[in-house]
Amino acid sequence: MELTLARGTLRPWRRGDEPALVLHANNRSVWLNLRDRFPHPYTAKDADEWIAHAGSQAPVLNFAIVVDGAAVGGTGLELGTDVYRRSAEVGYWLGQPFWGRGIATEALRAVTDYAFTTLDICRLEAGVFAWNPASARVLEKAGYVLEGRSRLAVTKAGRTGDRLLYALVRS
């Protein structure tokens, strides 16, 4: 399965993506805006484990963002459970050389359409560190709406700050 973007494609992670994944994920500037479960430094072992995990999913929930044939980032969905079973959290990251080109917005729009078309969900949400206005802007350009601010809710690399909650609902 591939989702076509104007500037690339989204496709499932696969063997062979490891070198590009390590190249783009092993960047402190990328890591500073992601949850701690995203490793830093990002090693070949981390890439192997991620691709094995993502490749075992059915339906596909995690996609490589591919530009010029190389995986340069990722986007994915984490399905809610229990009373949140019709909701999902969406996330994305992009290698620093590709920032500011509209690629993340395109990828988010595509994974959003995929989620609402393929999965039995009615809500997608994303949390953004308040110190990352570029990511907030990606969400806004993709149609997500700011629903709230959780004050001093996140701590990353010794810095504590606010978390912004964005969401998009299928009507």
Backbone as a printed PyTorch tensor [residue, N CA C, xyz], in Angstrom:
tensor([[[  0.8320,  -1.1700,   0.0000],
         [  0.0000,   0.0000,   0.0000],
         [  0.8840,   1.2440,   0.0000]],

        [[  0.5910,   2.1590,  -0.8850],
         [  1.2980,   3.4360,  -0.9220],
         [  0.2830,   4.5520,  -1.0370]],

        [[  0.5660,   5.6480,  -0.3550],
         [ -0.2540,   6.8470,  -0.4620],
         [  0.6130,   7.8920,  -1.1600]],

        [[  0.1250,   8.4130,  -2.2630],
         [  0.9090,   9.3400,  -3.0740],
         [  0.7510,  10.7610,  -2.5600]],

        [[  1.8940,  11.4290,  -2.4120],
         [  1.9440,  12.8320,  -2.0320],
         [  2.5050,  13.6150,  -3.2150]],

        [[  2.3560,  14.9150,  -3.2160],
         [  2.9450,  15.7320,  -4.2760],
         [  4.4640,  15.6870,  -4.2130]],

        [[  5.0170,  15.5600,  -2.9920],
         [  6.4700,  15.6140,  -2.8100],
         [  7.0820,  14.2670,  -2.4240]],

        [[  6.3120,  13.1950,  -2.4870],
         [  6.8310,  11.8840,  -2.1050],
         [  5.7030,  10.8880,  -1.9500]],

        [[  5.9230,   9.8960,  -1.0710],
         [  4.9030,   8.8840,  -0.8130],
         [  4.9290,   8.4960,   0.6620]],

        [[  3.8420,   7.9120,   1.0940],
         [  3.7820,   7.2140,   2.3740],
         [  3.6460,   5.7410,   2.0360]],

        [[  4.4310,   4.9230,   2.7110],
         [  4.3350,   3.4760,   2.5020],
         [  4.7470,   2.7940,   3.7990]],

        [[  4.3770,   1.5290,   3.9460],
         [  4.7960,   0.8160,   5.1510],
         [  6.3260,   0.7640,   5.2450]],

        [[  6.8340,   0.7730,   6.4810],
         [  8.2650,   0.5830,   6.7080],
         [  8.6460,  -0.8150,   6.2360]],

        [[  9.8500,  -0.9540,   5.6960],
         [ 10.2860,  -2.2580,   5.2110],
         [ 11.7920,  -2.4190,   5.3780]],

        [[ 12.2030,  -3.6740,   5.3450],
         [ 13.6340,  -3.9750,   5.3910],
         [ 14.3360,  -3.2120,   4.2740]],

        [[ 15.4860,  -2.6840,   4.5840],
         [ 16.2160,  -1.8360,   3.6470],
         [ 16.1120,  -0.3650,   3.9990]],

        [[ 15.1040,  -0.0050,   4.8240],
         [ 14.9460,   1.3840,   5.2640],
         [ 15.8900,   1.7530,   6.4120]],

        [[ 16.5530,   0.7530,   6.9990],
         [ 17.3450,   0.9920,   8.2080],
         [ 18.3950,   2.1040,   8.0530]],

        [[ 19.2210,   2.1030,   7.0080],
         [ 20.2430,   3.1620,   6.9150],
         [ 19.6530,   4.5740,   6.8470]],

        [[ 18.6040,   4.7580,   6.0490],
         [ 17.9760,   6.0800,   5.9420],
         [ 17.2960,   6.4560,   7.2520]],

        [[ 16.6880,   5.4800,   7.9100],
         [ 16.0370,   5.7380,   9.1910],
         [ 17.0530,   6.2180,  10.2160]],

        [[ 18.1610,   5.5400,  10.3260],
         [ 19.2010,   5.9530,  11.2780],
         [ 19.7370,   7.3370,  10.8980]],

        [[ 19.9750,   7.5580,   9.6340],
         [ 20.5110,   8.8410,   9.1730],
         [ 19.6280,  10.0120,   9.6150]],

        [[ 18.3230,   9.8780,   9.4480],
         [ 17.4200,  10.9990,   9.7370],
         [ 16.9040,  11.0180,  11.1720]],

        [[ 16.7960,   9.8560,  11.8020],
         [ 16.2790,   9.8060,  13.1740],
         [ 17.3450,  10.1180,  14.2130]],

        [[ 18.5810,   9.8890,  13.8920],
         [ 19.6620,  10.1100,  14.8500],
         [ 20.0780,  11.5860,  14.8330]],

        [[ 19.1670,  12.4300,  15.2730],
         [ 19.3590,  13.8770,  15.2340],
         [ 18.7100,  14.4600,  16.4910]],

        [[ 19.4950,  15.1110,  17.2920],
         [ 18.9790,  15.6660,  18.5520],
         [ 17.8350,  16.6540,  18.3170]],

        [[ 17.9030,  17.4360,  17.2470],
         [ 16.8420,  18.4030,  16.9710],
         [ 15.5140,  17.7100,  16.6620]],

        [[ 15.5660,  16.5580,  16.0170],
         [ 14.3550,  15.7670,  15.7830],
         [ 13.8630,  15.2040,  17.1170]],

        [[ 14.7630,  14.5850,  17.8760],
         [ 14.4270,  13.9330,  19.1380],
         [ 13.8240,  14.8970,  20.1610]],

        [[ 14.2790,  16.1500,  20.1710],
         [ 13.8050,  17.1210,  21.1640],
         [ 12.3030,  17.3960,  21.0730]],

        [[ 11.6930,  17.0750,  19.9410],
         [ 10.2650,  17.3480,  19.7720],
         [  9.4090,  16.0830,  19.7540]],

        [[ 10.0040,  14.9670,  20.2050],
         [  9.2840,  13.6910,  20.2370],
         [  9.2800,  13.1230,  21.6510]],

        [[  8.4410,  12.1490,  21.8600],
         [  8.4050,  11.4790,  23.1670],
         [  9.7230,  10.7620,  23.4350]],

        [[  9.9750,  10.5060,  24.6980],
         [ 11.2220,   9.8420,  25.0860],
         [ 11.3200,   8.4160,  24.5480]],

        [[ 10.2190,   7.7920,  24.1870],
         [ 10.3040,   6.4290,  23.6490],
         [ 10.9880,   6.3990,  22.2840]],

        [[ 11.1250,   7.5510,  21.6430],
         [ 11.9080,   7.6620,  20.4060],
         [ 13.3620,   7.7910,  20.8380]],

        [[ 14.2010,   6.7940,  20.5620],
         [ 15.5540,   6.7520,  21.1350],
         [ 16.4860,   7.8520,  20.6160]],

        [[ 17.4230,   8.2010,  21.4800],
         [ 18.5400,   9.0740,  21.0730],
         [ 19.7510,   8.7260,  21.9140]],

        [[ 20.8710,   8.3930,  21.3050],
         [ 21.0530,   8.2970,  19.8580],
         [ 20.2150,   7.1760,  19.2500]],

        [[ 19.9360,   7.2970,  17.9720],
         [ 19.1370,   6.3190,  17.2430],
         [ 20.0930,   5.4040,  16.4980]],

        [[ 20.0870,   4.1350,  16.8450],
         [ 21.0650,   3.1830,  16.3340],
         [ 20.4640,   2.2380,  15.2910]],

        [[ 21.3280,   1.4740,  14.6570],
         [ 20.8770,   0.4520,  13.7080],
         [ 19.9890,  -0.5760,  14.4030]],

        [[ 20.2990,  -0.9010,  15.6560],
         [ 19.4580,  -1.8330,  16.4190],
         [ 18.0570,  -1.2480,  16.6160]],

        [[ 17.9800,   0.0550,  16.9200],
         [ 16.6720,   0.7120,  17.0620],
         [ 15.8850,   0.6380,  15.7550]],

        [[ 16.5660,   0.8700,  14.6480],
         [ 15.9110,   0.8120,  13.3370],
         [ 15.4070,  -0.6010,  13.0450]],

        [[ 16.2250,  -1.6130,  13.3290],
         [ 15.8030,  -3.0080,  13.1290],
         [ 14.5430,  -3.3180,  13.9290]],

        [[ 14.5540,  -2.9250,  15.2030],
         [ 13.4090,  -3.1970,  16.0760],
         [ 12.1590,  -2.4680,  15.5970]],

        [[ 12.3160,  -1.2080,  15.1920],
         [ 11.1600,  -0.4390,  14.7350],
         [ 10.5610,  -1.0570,  13.4760]],

        [[ 11.4000,  -1.4190,  12.5210],
         [ 10.8920,  -1.9640,  11.2640],
         [ 10.2300,  -3.3180,  11.4890]],

        [[ 10.7610,  -4.1210,  12.3890],
         [ 10.1130,  -5.3970,  12.7300],
         [  8.7430,  -5.1410,  13.3590]],

        [[  8.6640,  -4.1710,  14.2660],
         [  7.3920,  -3.8330,  14.9180],
         [  6.3870,  -3.2960,  13.9050]],

        [[  6.7850,  -2.2710,  13.1540],
         [  5.8640,  -1.6340,  12.2130],
         [  5.4310,  -2.6020,  11.1150]],

        [[  6.3320,  -3.4780,  10.6990],
         [  6.0250,  -4.4230,   9.6340],
         [  5.0580,  -5.5180,  10.0410]],

        [[  4.8500,  -5.6840,  11.3450],
         [  3.9530,  -6.7410,  11.8160],
         [  2.5170,  -6.2470,  12.0230]],

        [[  2.2710,  -4.9950,  11.7680],
         [  0.9510,  -4.4260,  12.0400],
         [ -0.0390,  -4.7150,  10.9180]],

        [[ -1.2560,  -5.0410,  11.3240],
         [ -2.3530,  -5.1840,  10.3750],
         [ -3.6150,  -4.6770,  11.0680]],

        [[ -4.2290,  -3.6330,  10.5880],
         [ -3.8560,  -2.8770,   9.4030],
         [ -2.5760,  -2.0640,   9.6310]],

        [[ -2.0480,  -1.5230,   8.5560],
         [ -0.8620,  -0.6740,   8.6470],
         [ -1.2150,   0.5700,   9.4560]],

        [[ -0.4070,   0.8470,  10.4870],
         [ -0.6240,   2.0290,  11.3210],
         [  0.5600,   2.9900,  11.2920]],

        [[  1.7000,   2.5450,  10.7840],
         [  2.8930,   3.3880,  10.7370],
         [  3.4750,   3.3690,   9.3310]],

        [[  3.7760,   4.5570,   8.8290],
         [  4.2440,   4.7280,   7.4640],
         [  5.5810,   5.4480,   7.4370]],

        [[  6.4160,   5.0650,   6.4970],
         [  7.6170,   5.8250,   6.1850],
         [  7.2090,   6.9700,   5.2740]],

        [[  7.7650,   8.1440,   5.5290],
         [  7.6250,   9.2680,   4.6050],
         [  8.8250,   9.1570,   3.6600]],

        [[  8.5410,   8.9390,   2.3840],
         [  9.5880,   8.6610,   1.4070],
         [  9.6950,   9.8200,   0.4250]],

        [[ 10.9120,  10.3340,   0.2800],
         [ 11.2040,  11.3960,  -0.6790],
         [ 12.3890,  10.9340,  -1.5240]],

        [[ 12.2380,  10.9940,  -2.8160],
         [ 13.2950,  10.5610,  -3.7420],
         [ 13.7990,   9.1560,  -3.4150]],

        [[ 12.8710,   8.2680,  -3.0670],
         [ 13.1990,   6.8700,  -2.8340],
         [ 13.7340,   6.5180,  -1.4600]],

        [[ 13.9550,   7.5120,  -0.5960],
         [ 14.5160,   7.2410,   0.7360],
         [ 13.5190,   7.6070,   1.8320]],

        [[ 13.5020,   6.7930,   2.8760],
         [ 12.6630,   7.0750,   4.0510],
         [ 13.3070,   8.2150,   4.8310]],

        [[ 12.6130,   9.3570,   4.9030],
         [ 13.1700,  10.5520,   5.5450],
         [ 12.3870,  10.9760,   6.7800]],

        [[ 11.4000,  10.1910,   7.1590],
         [ 10.5870,  10.4950,   8.3280],
         [  9.5130,   9.4450,   8.4830]],

        [[  8.6160,   9.6890,   9.4170],
         [  7.5500,   8.7350,   9.6520],
         [  6.2960,   9.4000,  10.1690]],

        [[  5.1910,   8.7370,   9.9640],
         [  3.9110,   9.1710,  10.5090],
         [  3.1300,   7.9310,  10.8880]],

        [[  2.3050,   8.0530,  11.9140],
         [  1.5780,   6.8730,  12.3330],
         [  0.4350,   7.1830,  13.2680]],

        [[ -0.2630,   6.1220,  13.6020],
         [ -1.4680,   6.1940,  14.4170],
         [ -1.3410,   5.2390,  15.5940]],

        [[ -1.8080,   5.6900,  16.7310],
         [ -1.9070,   4.8320,  17.9030],
         [ -3.3820,   4.7740,  18.2750]],

        [[ -3.9730,   3.6050,  18.0780],
         [ -5.4070,   3.4560,  18.2970],
         [ -5.7490,   3.5150,  19.7750]],

        [[ -6.8710,   4.1720,  20.0660],
         [ -7.3620,   4.2140,  21.4390],
         [ -7.9830,   2.8800,  21.8150]],

        [[ -8.1310,   2.6750,  23.1100],
         [ -8.7420,   1.4510,  23.6260],
         [ -9.8670,   1.8250,  24.5900]],

        [[-10.6200,   0.8030,  24.9860],
         [-11.6970,   0.9640,  25.9560],
         [-12.6670,   2.0400,  25.4580]],

        [[-12.9860,   3.0150,  26.2610],
         [-13.9420,   4.0480,  25.8520],
         [-13.3800,   4.9760,  24.7870]],

        [[-12.0780,   4.8960,  24.5260],
         [-11.4290,   5.7060,  23.4910],
         [-11.2480,   4.9340,  22.1860]],

        [[-11.9540,   3.8200,  22.0190],
         [-11.7300,   2.9120,  20.9020],
         [-12.0450,   3.5100,  19.5350]],

        [[-12.7800,   4.6140,  19.4680],
         [-13.0520,   5.2510,  18.1740],
         [-12.2210,   6.5140,  17.9790]],

        [[-11.1560,   6.6120,  18.7600],
         [-10.2000,   7.7090,  18.6510],
         [ -8.8150,   7.1420,  18.3810]],

        [[ -7.9430,   7.9810,  17.8650],
         [ -6.5490,   7.5890,  17.6640],
         [ -5.6800,   8.8320,  17.8150]],

        [[ -4.4470,   8.5880,  18.2470],
         [ -3.4640,   9.6550,  18.2940],
         [ -2.6220,   9.5610,  17.0300]],

        [[ -2.3640,  10.6800,  16.4230],
         [ -1.5340,  10.7250,  15.2280],
         [ -0.2240,  11.4180,  15.5840]],

        [[  0.8410,  10.9410,  14.9740],
         [  2.1450,  11.5530,  15.1950],
         [  2.9410,  11.5540,  13.9090]],

        [[  3.9930,  12.3580,  13.8910],
         [  4.8310,  12.4530,  12.7030],
         [  6.1700,  13.0500,  13.0910]],

        [[  7.1700,  12.7250,  12.2910],
         [  8.4850,  13.3480,  12.4150],
         [  9.1180,  13.3480,  11.0350]],

        [[ 10.0510,  14.2580,  10.8440],
         [ 10.6890,  14.4040,   9.5530],
         [ 12.1480,  14.7560,   9.7720]],

        [[ 13.0330,  14.1700,   8.9640],
         [ 14.4490,  14.4960,   9.0440],
         [ 14.6700,  15.9930,   8.8260]],

        [[ 15.5890,  16.5590,   9.5770],
         [ 15.7930,  18.0040,   9.5780],
         [ 16.0580,  18.6070,   8.1950]],

        [[ 16.7930,  17.9410,   7.2940],
         [ 16.9980,  18.5550,   5.9770],
         [ 15.7050,  18.7730,   5.1810]],

        [[ 14.6050,  18.1620,   5.6230],
         [ 13.3380,  18.2440,   4.8920],
         [ 12.3230,  19.1640,   5.5620]],

        [[ 12.7050,  19.8060,   6.6420],
         [ 11.8050,  20.7260,   7.3390],
         [ 11.4970,  21.9310,   6.4560]],

        [[ 10.2970,  22.4720,   6.6360],
         [  9.9200,  23.7150,   5.9720],
         [  9.5380,  23.5840,   4.5130]],

        [[  9.3220,  22.3700,   4.0370],
         [  8.9770,  22.1550,   2.6200],
         [  7.5230,  21.7490,   2.4080]],

        [[  6.7450,  21.6480,   3.4680],
         [  5.3520,  21.2220,   3.3420],
         [  5.1640,  19.7170,   3.3150]],

        [[  6.2370,  18.9650,   3.4710],
         [  6.1630,  17.5000,   3.4030],
         [  5.3920,  16.9400,   4.5920]],

        [[  5.6570,  17.4490,   5.7860],
         [  4.9620,  16.9480,   6.9770],
         [  3.4630,  17.2130,   6.8830]],

        [[  3.0850,  18.3790,   6.3820],
         [  1.6590,  18.6870,   6.2350],
         [  0.9990,  17.7300,   5.2570]],

        [[  1.6520,  17.4860,   4.1220],
         [  1.1100,  16.5330,   3.1420],
         [  0.9690,  15.1400,   3.7390]],

        [[  1.9950,  14.7170,   4.4640],
         [  1.9590,  13.3900,   5.0750],
         [  0.8380,  13.3000,   6.0990]],

        [[  0.6760,  14.3380,   6.9100],
         [ -0.3870,  14.3320,   7.9100],
         [ -1.7650,  14.2960,   7.2540]],

        [[ -1.9500,  15.0650,   6.2050],
         [ -3.2390,  15.0310,   5.4960],
         [ -3.5200,  13.6350,   4.9580]],

        [[ -2.4930,  13.0020,   4.3790],
         [ -2.6840,  11.6660,   3.7970],
         [ -2.9810,  10.6230,   4.8580]],

        [[ -2.2640,  10.6310,   5.9770],
         [ -2.5140,   9.6370,   7.0200],
         [ -3.8610,   9.9100,   7.6940]],

        [[ -4.2800,  11.1570,   7.7510],
         [ -5.5990,  11.5020,   8.2870],
         [ -6.6910,  10.9240,   7.3970]],

        [[ -6.5820,  11.1410,   6.0900],
         [ -7.5660,  10.5760,   5.1510],
         [ -7.5940,   9.0530,   5.2480]],

        [[ -6.4180,   8.4470,   5.3060],
         [ -6.3110,   6.9900,   5.4460],
         [ -7.0330,   6.5210,   6.7090]],

        [[ -6.7910,   7.1940,   7.8140],
         [ -7.3850,   6.7780,   9.0880],
         [ -8.9050,   6.8580,   9.0390]],

        [[ -9.4320,   7.9570,   8.5440],
         [-10.8830,   8.1260,   8.5140],
         [-11.5500,   7.2210,   7.4870]],

        [[-10.8300,   6.8360,   6.4470],
         [-11.3810,   5.9680,   5.4040],
         [-11.2790,   4.4890,   5.7690]],

        [[-10.1870,   4.1150,   6.4350],
         [ -9.8720,   2.7040,   6.6490],
         [-10.2780,   2.1840,   8.0210]],

        [[-10.2240,   3.0290,   9.0330],
         [-10.4370,   2.5950,  10.4080],
         [-11.7770,   3.0890,  10.9370]],

        [[-12.3140,   2.3870,  11.9040],
         [-13.5850,   2.7900,  12.5180],
         [-13.3100,   3.8070,  13.6280]],

        [[-12.8700,   4.9810,  13.2060],
         [-12.6070,   6.0460,  14.1780],
         [-13.3530,   7.3020,  13.7570]],

        [[-13.6150,   8.1430,  14.7260],
         [-14.2800,   9.4140,  14.4430],
         [-13.4640,  10.6080,  14.9330]],

        [[-12.3270,  10.3470,  15.5850],
         [-11.5170,  11.4240,  16.1340],
         [-10.0330,  11.0820,  16.0320]],

        [[ -9.2550,  12.0760,  15.5850],
         [ -7.8020,  12.0050,  15.6190],
         [ -7.3020,  13.1630,  16.4580]],

        [[ -6.3010,  12.8840,  17.2790],
         [ -5.7290,  13.9580,  18.0870],
         [ -4.2140,  13.8640,  18.0920]],

        [[ -3.5860,  14.9890,  18.4050],
         [ -2.1300,  15.0570,  18.4520],
         [ -1.7320,  16.0410,  19.5390]],

        [[ -0.7390,  15.6440,  20.3180],
         [ -0.1680,  16.5390,  21.3190],
         [  1.1250,  17.1250,  20.7880]],

        [[  1.3190,  18.4080,  21.0150],
         [  2.5020,  19.1270,  20.5340],
         [  3.1200,  19.8730,  21.7070]],

        [[  4.4290,  19.8100,  21.8160],
         [  5.1170,  20.6200,  22.8200],
         [  4.9510,  22.0870,  22.4200]],

        [[  4.5960,  22.9370,  23.3580],
         [  4.3380,  24.3460,  23.0470],
         [  5.5650,  25.0420,  22.4740]],

        [[  6.7560,  24.5290,  22.7710],
         [  7.9670,  25.1440,  22.2220],
         [  8.2300,  24.7520,  20.7710]],

        [[  7.2990,  24.0330,  20.1480],
         [  7.4590,  23.6020,  18.7620],
         [  6.3390,  24.1800,  17.8850]],

        [[  6.3650,  25.4950,  17.6250],
         [  5.2870,  26.1000,  16.8390],
         [  5.2170,  25.5870,  15.4050]],

        [[  6.3230,  25.1100,  14.8440],
         [  6.2890,  24.5830,  13.4770],
         [  5.3870,  23.3530,  13.3920]],

        [[  5.4420,  22.4930,  14.4040],
         [  4.5860,  21.3060,  14.4050],
         [  3.1230,  21.6960,  14.6040]],

        [[  2.8780,  22.6810,  15.4460],
         [  1.5050,  23.1680,  15.6280],
         [  0.9610,  23.6980,  14.2990]],

        [[  1.8010,  24.3750,  13.5590],
         [  1.3830,  24.9300,  12.2640],
         [  1.0790,  23.8080,  11.2620]],

        [[  1.8480,  22.7190,  11.2860],
         [  1.5540,  21.5640,  10.4260],
         [  0.1390,  21.0710,  10.7030]],

        [[ -0.1980,  20.9170,  11.9680],
         [ -1.5350,  20.4470,  12.3380],
         [ -2.6150,  21.4200,  11.8730]],

        [[ -2.3900,  22.6990,  12.0920],
         [ -3.3820,  23.7030,  11.6880],
         [ -3.5830,  23.6950,  10.1710]],

        [[ -2.4980,  23.5980,   9.4080],
         [ -2.6150,  23.5770,   7.9420],
         [ -3.3350,  22.3130,   7.4680]],

        [[ -3.2760,  21.2420,   8.2570],
         [ -3.9690,  19.9970,   7.8940],
         [ -5.4110,  19.9780,   8.3990]],

        [[ -5.8640,  21.0670,   9.0090],
         [ -7.2550,  21.1670,   9.4310],
         [ -7.5370,  20.8260,  10.8790]],

        [[ -6.5120,  20.5050,  11.6470],
         [ -6.6960,  20.2010,  13.0640],
         [ -6.9370,  21.4900,  13.8390]],

        [[ -7.7090,  21.3710,  14.9150],
         [ -8.1140,  22.5260,  15.7200],
         [ -7.5130,  22.4070,  17.1190]],

        [[ -6.9910,  23.5020,  17.6110],
         [ -6.4690,  23.5380,  18.9820],
         [ -7.6310,  23.4100,  19.9540]],

        [[ -7.5990,  22.3640,  20.7800],
         [ -8.6550,  22.1480,  21.7670],
         [ -8.2470,  22.5660,  23.1670]],

        [[ -6.9560,  22.5980,  23.4390],
         [ -6.5740,  22.9820,  24.7920],
         [ -5.0790,  22.9880,  25.0050]],

        [[ -4.7140,  23.5040,  26.1590],
         [ -3.3260,  23.6030,  26.6000],
         [ -3.2420,  22.9700,  27.9800]],

        [[ -2.3770,  21.9760,  28.0940],
         [ -2.1150,  21.3680,  29.4030],
         [ -0.8380,  22.0180,  29.9360]],

        [[ -0.9870,  22.8000,  30.9700],
         [  0.1310,  23.5880,  31.4830],
         [  1.1410,  22.6970,  32.1960]],

        [[  2.4130,  22.9010,  31.8580],
         [  3.5480,  22.1920,  32.4600],
         [  3.3460,  20.6770,  32.4670]],

        [[  2.8540,  20.1610,  31.3510],
         [  2.4810,  18.7470,  31.2610],
         [  3.5840,  17.8470,  30.7150]],

        [[  4.6030,  18.4280,  30.0740],
         [  5.6410,  17.6190,  29.4530],
         [  7.0210,  18.0660,  29.9170]],

        [[  7.8950,  17.0830,  30.0660],
         [  9.2930,  17.3700,  30.3820],
         [ 10.1480,  16.6080,  29.3990]],

        [[ 11.0340,  17.3340,  28.7330],
         [ 11.9090,  16.7480,  27.7280],
         [ 13.2810,  17.3870,  27.8840]],

        [[ 14.3020,  16.5450,  27.9940],
         [ 15.6900,  17.0120,  28.0770],
         [ 15.8600,  18.0710,  29.1660]],

        [[ 15.2070,  17.8490,  30.3050],
         [ 15.3400,  18.7560,  31.4340],
         [ 14.4960,  20.0140,  31.3520]],

        [[ 13.6880,  20.1410,  30.3370],
         [ 12.8440,  21.3290,  30.1410],
         [ 11.3870,  20.9300,  30.3280]],

        [[ 10.6640,  21.6680,  31.1480],
         [  9.2420,  21.4020,  31.3610],
         [  8.4330,  22.5100,  30.7080]],

        [[  7.3950,  22.1090,  30.0030],
         [  6.5720,  23.0910,  29.3000],
         [  5.1670,  22.5850,  29.0750]],

        [[  4.4280,  23.3700,  28.3360],
         [  3.0330,  23.0690,  28.0580],
         [  2.8950,  22.0990,  26.8860]],

        [[  1.7890,  21.3700,  26.9020],
         [  1.4100,  20.4840,  25.7960],
         [  0.1430,  21.0500,  25.1750]],

        [[  0.1570,  21.2100,  23.8710],
         [ -1.0200,  21.6780,  23.1470],
         [ -1.7380,  20.4740,  22.5540]],

        [[ -3.0500,  20.4300,  22.6990],
         [ -3.8410,  19.3220,  22.1730],
         [ -4.6250,  19.7980,  20.9590]],

        [[ -4.3430,  19.1680,  19.8280],
         [ -5.0560,  19.4320,  18.5820],
         [ -5.8990,  18.2140,  18.2460]],

        [[ -7.0140,  18.4470,  17.5590],
         [ -7.8630,  17.3230,  17.1530],
         [ -8.6040,  17.6450,  15.8600]],

        [[ -9.0110,  16.5810,  15.2040],
         [ -9.8570,  16.6620,  14.0200],
         [-10.8760,  15.5550,  14.1480]],

        [[-12.1470,  15.9070,  13.9600],
         [-13.2010,  14.8990,  14.0520],
         [-13.8530,  14.7260,  12.6900]],

        [[-14.2550,  13.4940,  12.4490],
         [-14.9740,  13.1870,  11.2070],
         [-16.4360,  13.4830,  11.4550]],

        [[-17.0110,  14.3150,  10.6080],
         [-18.4250,  14.6470,  10.8140],
         [-19.3460,  13.7950,   9.9960]]])
